[in-house]
């Protein structure tokens, strides 16, 4: 993950945390999306520079990703999940390695139990999800694997063709699912298939 603050003259400066001040513009590149966060009192110049710089960063990537503009107090989706992390700050290791989101918090485990998921099943899924993540497969490959496994699981009696997989894969790629969530979903399907 790479974080930048945008100056009035269009210069970018790498930062390790985001304070979400209302006069600032930040660019957050989490490798799956580039977010341009705009404070309520930031100048029009900063906003424009932020969008232009984000597009330039995106063009330098091997495979361009989605650039999303977010205004202060109107944040949504997967960005909400990383706001606390951005305020706490990221160290150099976090910039180059994925965050380990597979360690479930107590509240999340309670929610799974309340939803009727057997805690042993949840633990089994966590272990397998972690093993999948350690394989370090590319995001696109995991997404395609998930698409295929979901279709096979849902349509066990129907033959799945390449076009179905491609469509399902596109849906997954548009959903902003994190790498760790893909691992979790793949593990869940694998274990449910075994238990079936």
Secondary structure, DSSP 8 states (H G I E B T S, - for coil): -EEEEE-TTS-EEEES-----TT-EEEEE-SSEEEEEE-TT--HHHHHHHHHHHHHHHHTSSS--EEEEEETT---THHHHHHHHHHH---HHHHHS-----S--HHHHHHHHHTT--HHHHHHHHHHHHHHHHT---HHHHHHHHHHHHHHHHTTTS---HHHHHHHHHHHHHTT--HHHHHHHHHHHHHHHHH-
